[in-house]
């Protein structure tokens, strides 16, 4: 008989956002006339940049012509997009990359979930707490997380608390770990690390032979000059870090699916015999075996982001969302709530009043203010007592949502 991978049975019954969707759908069935304001799940609302639309139309026409038709593309991505990424995202910051170090994907979620396949199941790992659920869940699936205790924590995971007490900036692990996931600007807390703070993590990794998986999906929202956009701005990071980026929240590609991952050639891990193995060719082999590449049409759309028109259109979209973030942050604070984030990130991390639990506050906000949030505890034990709001709605919905919350809290 076929035997199931029993590690899947350790997972929570459903994904966090599936649970939210079920509760929201239940509300809609019982309150069909009520308009909900969705400020929970981080899906975008602005249309794709015009430059991307134009590029896709041109690419579709190419696919309709036998002379310009394209079948299977390179699993690593087309050179035209890889070159645009290096030229625009890294070269201006003094970072040199070889094209073979850039891998185009169908989004950051896939790569953050799949990158652990390069490592043995018994590597120790650390995550910030709260944290994007995919990091832990994908490691549960392969058995790397260990067993779960009554408090919801996993035995082989070192949790790095991000609390109001430390400004939601985690301390370095008190002991050595093999693998650390970092997300900055952070989802869900909206916090960032300065260059000095990020250097401490790179130095730790260099000193302890630790691999860093750096999720930079929201780097385009950074406004402060002392906040690095790439971990490779820190000297030595190429020896210890993989960087993952996404076009989803910058250019509205949540439905298009496109991102990329940087695996430097000098990055290595060890065998049990202490032989050093480069991870770049392993990731290349993994992608060639399990991934057929992102579509040509999508990659042409992504390339258009780097044209002068595309850059301005993306900038306008980000400014639109950050205007929402400013409006929301000011409104929530005026209502007496404690709010983190919303400055260099499109997320707002909101402390619930009077120590109300995350799920209870979520349901109260849903049924009494008719606003959808995300319960903080869904991101980890230290998320209890918080909810996450996102700035990806329309101006009108964000303003109306905050007005409802303020009136409700009165």
C-alpha positions in Angstrom: 0.0 0.0 0.0 1.0 3.6 -0.4 2.1 5.2 2.9 1.3 8.8 3.5 3.9 11.4 4.5 2.9 11.6 8.1 4.6 15.0 8.6 1.6 16.5 6.7 -0.7 15.2 9.4 1.2 17.5 11.9 0.1 20.6 10.0 -2.8 22.7 11.3 -6.1 21.7 9.9 -6.0 24.4 7.3 -3.9 27.4 6.2 -4.4 30.6 8.2 -6.0 32.5 5.3 -8.3 29.6 4.5 -9.7 29.8 8.0 -10.2 33.5 7.6 -12.0 33.0 4.3 -14.4 30.4 5.9 -15.3 32.8 8.7 -15.8 35.7 6.2 -18.0 33.5 4.0 -20.1 32.5 6.9 -20.6 36.1 7.8 -21.6 36.9 4.2 -24.2 34.1 4.2 -25.9 35.4 7.4 -25.5 39.1 6.5 -26.0 39.2 2.7 -26.8 43.0 2.6 -23.7 44.1 4.6 -20.7 45.5 2.7 -17.5 44.2 4.1 -14.2 46.2 4.1 -11.3 43.8 3.5 -8.1 45.0 5.2 -6.8 41.5 6.1 -5.3 39.4 3.4 -2.5 41.1 1.5 -3.9 41.0 -2.0 -3.5 44.1 -4.2 -6.3 46.2 -5.7 -4.6 48.5 -8.2 -4.5 47.3 -11.9 -1.3 46.2 -13.5 0.9 49.0 -14.8 0.1 50.1 -18.3 3.6 49.3 -19.4 3.1 45.6 -18.4 -0.2 45.5 -20.2 1.4 46.8 -23.4 4.2 44.3 -23.1 1.8 41.4 -22.6 -0.2 42.4 -25.6 2.9 42.4 -27.7 4.0 39.0 -26.3 0.6 37.5 -27.0 0.9 38.7 -30.6 4.3 37.0 -30.8 2.8 33.7 -29.6 0.2 34.0 -32.4 2.9 34.1 -35.1 4.8 31.0 -36.1 8.0 33.0 -36.6 8.0 34.5 -33.1 6.2 31.7 -31.2 8.0 30.3 -28.2 7.5 26.9 -26.5 9.4 25.8 -23.5 11.6 28.5 -22.1 14.6 28.3 -19.8 13.7 27.0 -16.4 16.0 29.7 -14.8 14.2 32.5 -16.7 14.7 34.4 -19.9 18.0 36.4 -20.2 16.1 39.6 -21.0 14.4 39.6 -17.6 17.5 38.4 -15.6 19.6 41.2 -17.2 17.0 43.8 -16.4 16.9 42.6 -12.7 20.7 42.8 -12.3 20.9 46.2 -14.1 18.1 47.8 -12.1 17.7 46.1 -8.7 21.4 45.4 -7.9 24.0 47.2 -9.9 22.8 50.7 -8.7 23.5 49.5 -5.1 27.0 48.3 -5.9 26.0 44.6 -6.0 27.5 42.4 -8.7 25.6 39.4 -9.8 26.3 36.8 -12.5 23.2 36.0 -14.6 23.4 32.3 -13.5 22.8 33.5 -9.9 19.3 34.8 -10.7 16.3 32.3 -10.9 13.0 33.6 -12.1 10.0 31.9 -10.4 6.2 32.0 -10.1 6.5 34.0 -6.9 8.2 34.3 -3.6 5.8 32.0 -1.8 6.8 29.1 -3.9 10.5 29.6 -3.5 10.4 30.3 0.3 8.5 27.0 0.6 10.7 25.0 -1.7 14.2 26.3 -0.8 14.4 23.9 2.2 14.6 21.0 -0.2 18.3 21.7 -0.6 19.0 20.9 3.0 18.8 17.8 5.2 15.7 17.2 7.2 17.6 17.4 10.5 19.0 20.9 10.2 18.0 23.1 13.1 16.2 26.3 12.2 15.1 29.7 13.6 12.3 32.0 12.7 11.1 35.3 14.0 7.9 35.1 16.0 5.5 36.3 14.6 6.4 35.0 11.2 4.9 34.4 7.7 3.3 30.9 8.1 4.9 29.4 5.0 8.3 29.3 6.6 7.3 26.9 9.4 4.6 25.0 7.5 7.0 24.0 4.7 9.5 22.7 7.2 6.8 20.7 9.0 6.1 19.0 5.7 9.6 17.5 5.5 9.9 16.7 9.2 12.5 19.5 10.0 10.3 21.2 12.6 10.2 18.3 15.1 7.2 17.8 17.3 4.6 20.3 18.5 4.1 21.2 22.2 1.0 22.3 23.9 1.9 26.0 23.5 2.0 25.5 19.7 5.8 25.7 19.4 7.9 23.1 17.5 10.8 21.3 19.1 13.3 21.9 16.4 12.5 25.5 15.8 14.1 28.3 17.7 11.7 31.2 18.1 13.0 34.7 18.1 10.4 36.9 19.8 9.4 40.1 18.2 7.5 42.1 20.8 6.8 45.7 21.7 9.5 45.3 24.3 12.2 45.0 21.7 10.6 47.2 19.1 9.7 44.0 17.1 13.3 43.6 16.2 14.5 40.1 17.2 17.7 39.3 19.1 20.2 37.0 17.6 19.8 33.3 18.6 21.4 32.5 22.0 22.9 29.3 20.4 24.0 28.1 17.0 21.4 27.2 14.4 21.8 25.9 10.8 19.0 27.9 9.1 17.4 31.2 9.7 14.4 32.8 7.9 14.3 36.6 7.9 11.7 38.8 6.2 12.3 42.6 5.9 10.4 44.7 5.6 8.6 42.3 7.8 5.3 40.5 7.2 3.4 40.8 9.5 4.8 43.5 11.8 5.8 46.0 9.2 9.2 46.6 10.8 12.6 47.0 9.1 16.2 46.5 9.9 18.9 49.2 9.6 22.2 48.3 7.8 23.8 48.1 11.3 21.1 45.7 12.5 21.2 43.5 9.4 25.0 43.4 9.6 24.7 41.6 13.0 22.8 38.8 11.3 25.3 38.4 8.5 28.1 38.4 11.0 26.3 35.8 13.1 25.8 33.6 10.0 29.5 34.0 9.0 30.7 33.1 12.5 28.3 30.1 12.9 28.2 28.7 9.3 24.5 29.5 9.2 22.3 29.8 6.1 20.1 32.9 5.9 16.9 32.8 3.8 16.2 36.5 3.3 12.6 37.3 2.1 12.7 40.8 0.5 9.3 40.7 -1.1 8.4 44.2 0.2 11.8 46.0 -0.4 10.2 48.4 -2.9 8.2 50.0 0.0 11.4 51.1 1.8 11.7 54.9 2.1 14.4 55.3 4.8 18.0 55.6 3.5 19.5 53.5 6.3 17.3 50.5 5.5 18.9 48.1 3.1 16.9 46.9 0.1 19.1 43.8 -0.3 21.0 41.7 2.2 23.9 41.7 -0.3 24.5 45.4 0.6 26.2 43.8 3.7 29.7 42.7 3.1 30.1 38.9 3.2 26.3 38.2 2.7 26.9 36.3 -0.5 28.6 33.6 1.4 25.7 32.9 3.7 22.4 34.2 2.2 19.7 33.4 -0.3 17.5 36.4 -1.3 13.9 36.0 -2.5 11.9 38.8 -4.2 8.5 39.2 -5.7 6.7 41.4 -8.2 3.3 40.7 -6.5 3.1 43.6 -4.1 5.3 46.0 -6.1 3.6 45.7 -9.6 0.4 43.9 -8.8 1.5 40.5 -9.9 -0.5 38.5 -7.3 -2.6 37.0 -10.1 0.2 37.0 -12.6 2.8 35.1 -10.5 6.3 36.2 -10.9 9.3 36.6 -8.6 12.9 35.7 -8.4 15.5 34.1 -6.1 19.2 34.9 -5.9 21.5 32.0 -5.0 25.1 33.2 -5.1 27.8 30.9 -6.5 30.0 31.3 -3.4 27.2 30.1 -1.1 27.9 26.6 0.2 26.6 24.0 2.7 28.3 20.9 4.1 27.9 17.2 3.8 28.2 14.9 6.8 31.8 14.3 5.7 32.4 18.1 5.9 32.7 18.5 2.2 31.5 22.0 1.0 28.9 21.9 -1.7 27.8 24.9 -3.7 24.0 25.5 -3.4 23.7 27.3 -6.8 24.0 24.2 -9.0 21.7 22.3 -6.6 19.0 24.9 -6.9 19.5 24.9 -10.6 19.1 21.1 -10.7 16.0 21.3 -8.6 14.4 23.9 -10.8 15.2 22.1 -14.0 13.6 18.9 -12.6 10.5 20.3 -10.9 9.8 23.6 -12.6 9.0 24.4 -16.2 9.7 28.1 -15.9 7.5 31.2 -15.7 5.6 31.9 -18.9 7.1 34.1 -21.6 4.2 36.5 -21.5 4.5 37.0 -17.8 8.3 37.6 -18.0 7.8 40.2 -20.7 5.4 41.9 -18.4 7.9 41.8 -15.6 10.6 43.2 -17.9 8.4 46.2 -18.7 8.5 47.2 -15.0 12.1 48.3 -15.6 11.3 50.7 -18.4 11.2 54.4 -17.6 7.4 54.3 -17.9 7.1 51.1 -15.9 9.3 52.4 -13.1 7.1 55.5 -12.7 3.9 53.5 -12.8 5.2 51.1 -10.1 6.3 54.1 -8.0 2.8 55.6 -8.3 1.2 52.3 -7.2 3.5 52.0 -4.2 2.8 55.6 -3.2 -0.9 54.9 -3.5 -0.7 52.1 -1.0 1.6 54.0 1.3 -0.9 56.9 1.4 -3.4 54.3 2.6 -0.9 53.1 5.2 -0.4 56.6 6.5 -4.1 57.3 6.6 -4.8 54.0 8.5 -1.9 54.4 10.9 -3.0 57.9 11.9 -6.6 56.9 12.2 -5.9 53.9 14.3 -3.6 55.8 16.6 -6.2 58.5 17.0 -8.6 55.8 18.1 -6.1 55.0 20.9 -4.6 51.8 19.4 -0.9 51.0 19.4 0.3 50.5 15.8 3.6 49.3 14.4 4.6 49.4 10.7 3.0 51.4 8.0 6.1 53.5 7.3 8.5 51.3 5.2 6.0 48.5 4.7 2.3 48.1 3.6 1.4 46.3 6.9 0.1 47.6 10.2 0.5 45.5 13.3 -2.2 46.6 15.7 -2.4 45.7 19.4 -5.8 44.6 20.5 -7.3 46.7 23.4 -7.7 45.4 26.9 -5.8 42.2 26.2 -8.5 40.8 23.9 -7.4 37.7 22.1 -6.5 37.9 18.4 -9.3 35.7 17.1 -11.9 37.2 19.4 -10.9 40.7 18.2 -11.0 39.6 14.6 -14.6 38.3 15.0 -15.6 41.4 16.9 -14.3 43.6 14.2 -15.9 41.5 11.5 -19.4 41.4 13.1 -19.5 44.8 14.8 -17.4 47.0 12.4 -17.8 44.8 9.3 -14.0 45.1 8.7 -11.8 42.0 7.9 -8.4 41.8 9.6 -5.9 39.0 10.1 -5.5 37.5 13.7 -2.0 38.0 14.8 -1.7 34.6 16.6 -2.0 33.0 13.1 1.6 34.2 12.6 3.0 32.6 15.8 2.6 32.5 19.6 3.9 36.1 20.0 1.3 37.3 17.6 -1.4 36.7 20.2 -3.0 40.0 21.2 -2.5 41.6 17.8 -4.2 41.8 14.4 -2.6 42.6 11.1 -4.1 45.1 8.7 -2.9 45.8 5.1 -2.9 49.0 3.0 -3.7 47.2 -0.3 -7.3 48.4 -0.5 -8.6 51.3 -2.4 -8.4 54.8 -0.8 -12.1 54.8 -0.3 -12.2 51.4 1.4 -9.2 52.1 3.7 -10.8 55.4 4.8 -14.2 53.8 5.3 -12.6 50.9 7.2 -10.8 53.1 9.6 -13.9 55.3 10.1 -15.9 52.1 11.0 -13.2 50.9 13.4 -13.0 54.3 15.1 -16.8 54.5 15.5 -16.9 51.0 16.8 -14.2 51.5 19.4 -16.1 54.5 20.8 
